[in-house]
Amino acid sequence: MTNAFAAGLVAFGGLLLALGVLVAIPALVVVLVPWHWQAAAAWIVLYVLLGIGLVLFGKTRFRVGLPAKTLASLKENKEWALRRMKSTVK
């Protein structure tokens, strides 16, 4: 249990660090560059393109399929039901 708590703390700390970087760098660029709104717009475009790219890449990596055990169970149930129907018809 303590390892799970420690892993959660490490993951949350990493998330906070990533968010800090993702906010600090654009903020510094906007403050340091004389054309503020163009710099902010460039960061927005960069984040949107990066997000779209990651979503599309993630969608291609999904392997969603029907569970094999469920399909086998349904096939067995179908065969059982068909046998029962044939035996009652006689």
Residue pairs with C-beta under 8 A, 6 or more apart in sequence:
22 47
26 39
26 40
26 43
29 39
29 43
30 36
30 39
30 40
30 43
33 39
